[in-house]
Amino acid sequence: MGKLVFDTMRSIDFLLQRDDIDPERIGVAGNSLGGAKAGWMAALEPRIKTAIVSGWAYDDVVLRTKYCTRLPNERMREQLSWTDYASLAAPDCTVLLANGEADWIIDQGR
């Protein structure tokens, strides 16, 4: 997860070098693993102004198929509640959360 978030932060560095990019209108969106990354971006990157997080984050549900984000979330939850984690985006970022227990991408055949 750290590598995915780091790479996305570097893409913001690139965008901000362009004259045609408004730094007040940079956002991130994702579903499934992308949603987990969007949640971490909203929490860690103050240049993000809006985030759409779709997936299973912000809940302590740990299904056997969710290994791709299980460890980062378990480690984070040792330090913060989900509410505290989500509030890290404030006041810079508006966040829309759309979560559920079934992920159509990786829970096929479950």
C-alpha positions in Angstrom: 0.0 0.0 0.0 2.8 2.4 0.8 4.3 2.0 -2.7 0.9 2.6 -4.3 0.3 5.8 -2.2 3.9 7.0 -2.8 3.5 6.6 -6.6 0.2 8.5 -6.5 1.7 11.3 -4.5 4.5 11.6 -7.1 1.8 11.9 -9.8 0.5 14.9 -8.0 4.0 16.4 -8.0 3.9 16.0 -11.8 0.4 17.5 -12.2 1.4 20.6 -10.1 4.3 21.3 -12.6 1.7 21.9 -15.3 0.2 25.3 -15.9 -3.2 23.9 -16.9 -3.8 22.2 -13.5 -5.7 24.0 -10.8 -4.1 22.8 -7.5 -7.4 23.4 -5.7 -9.2 20.8 -7.9 -7.1 17.7 -7.5 -9.0 14.6 -6.5 -8.6 10.8 -6.2 -11.2 8.1 -6.7 -11.0 4.3 -6.6 -12.8 1.1 -6.1 -11.6 -2.1 -4.4 -7.8 -1.8 -4.0 -8.1 1.6 -5.7 -10.6 2.6 -3.1 -8.2 1.6 -0.3 -5.5 3.6 -1.9 -7.9 6.6 -2.3 -8.6 6.4 1.4 -5.0 6.4 2.3 -4.4 9.3 -0.1 -7.2 11.3 1.5 -5.7 10.6 4.9 -2.0 11.3 4.1 -1.9 13.8 1.2 -3.0 17.4 2.0 -3.0 18.4 -1.7 -6.0 16.1 -2.4 -9.2 18.2 -2.3 -11.8 15.5 -2.9 -11.8 11.7 -2.6 -14.3 9.1 -3.6 -13.5 5.9 -1.7 -15.4 2.8 -2.9 -14.7 -0.6 -1.4 -14.7 -2.2 2.0 -12.5 0.1 4.0 -13.6 1.9 7.2 -14.9 -1.3 8.8 -13.3 -4.1 10.8 -14.7 -6.8 8.5 -11.8 -9.0 7.6 -12.7 -11.5 4.9 -10.2 -14.1 3.8 -10.0 -12.6 0.3 -9.0 -9.2 1.5 -5.3 -9.8 1.9 -4.2 -6.9 -0.4 -5.1 -4.3 2.3 -5.4 -6.4 5.4 -2.0 -5.7 6.9 -1.9 -1.9 6.4 -5.4 -1.6 7.9 -4.6 -3.8 10.9 -1.5 -1.8 11.6 -3.4 1.5 11.2 -6.2 0.3 13.6 -3.6 -0.3 16.3 -3.1 3.4 16.3 -6.4 5.0 15.2 -10.2 4.3 15.1 -11.8 4.3 11.7 -13.4 7.6 12.6 -9.9 9.1 13.4 -8.5 7.7 10.2 -11.3 9.2 8.1 -11.0 12.6 9.8 -7.3 12.8 8.8 -8.6 14.1 5.4 -10.2 17.2 7.1 -10.1 20.1 6.7 -8.4 19.9 3.2 -10.4 17.1 1.6 -14.1 16.3 1.0 -14.6 12.5 1.2 -17.5 10.4 -0.2 -17.4 6.8 1.2 -19.3 4.0 -0.5 -18.6 0.7 1.2 -20.0 -2.7 1.4 -19.1 -6.3 2.2 -19.1 -7.8 -1.3 -16.4 -6.7 -3.7 -17.4 -7.7 -7.2 -13.8 -7.7 -8.4 -12.1 -10.1 -5.9 -15.1 -11.8 -4.3 -16.3 -13.6 -7.4 -17.4 -17.1 -6.7 -17.5 -16.5 -2.9 
